[in-house]
Amino acid sequence: MSRHAVVLLSGGLDSATTAAIARADGFELTALTVEYGQRHQCEVAAAKRVAKALGVRRHVVERVDLSAMGGSALLSDGDVPKGRTADDMEHGIPITYVPARNTVLLALALGLAEVTGAADLFVGVNAVDYSGYPDCRPEFIAAFERLANLATKAGVEGTLKFKVHAPLIHLTKAGIIRRGTELGLDYGLTHSCYDPTPAGLSCGQCDSCQIRQRGFADAGLVDPLPYAR
Ligand SMILES: [Zn+2]
């Protein structure tokens, strides 16, 4: 019998690679995509394409609107920064940080895991090119895993021992792209841009586009996505 896992699938490059790794590790997957009030629908459409391509058992799209909370450029609170240098990106927490996002998303994944009887959660956080987000660090993942086992009926009763897998956490962006490519993942299905054009073209200038483009260049591979510039 194959093991069952819940994977957080945003539609971006990292979560798609994480899902491909989980599948290659022999897990049967339930994918969870959260519509949290992102500026655009490109991510959700990408998540649907990736889920289909990876043959997930079930794809749950859940709407939890964080835009009422605000506090992030990704929730239409201020403009997405463009053309920042690598040095800018390495310092400080950018305004594209969504307050407590990964805690909220993992909590939803945990609830779904408990309901579906999955002890394993997969999340595509990455501490190397993490753009300064505190909830992408190994300490955060370890703390959440502890919480998962304290906070649930299945954890307390011992029917499930939750494990939070973050297989990308120590990989560079180039390393992530190489790994996904080895697993046959089509990165043309994914979406990374924080501020795409109305037609859905990636801007090529936001932090996420720049990190992605540098990752492909460093991996010696071609990004299959078209860019506005
Ligand atoms: Zn962009």
Boltz pocket constraint, residues with backbone or C-beta under 6 A from the ligand:
constraints:
  - pocket:
      binder: B
      contacts: [[A, 192], [A, 193], [A, 194], [A, 195], [A, 196], [A, 202], [A, 203], [A, 204], [A, 205], [A, 206], [A, 207], [A, 208], [A, 209], [A, 210]]
      max_distance: 6.0
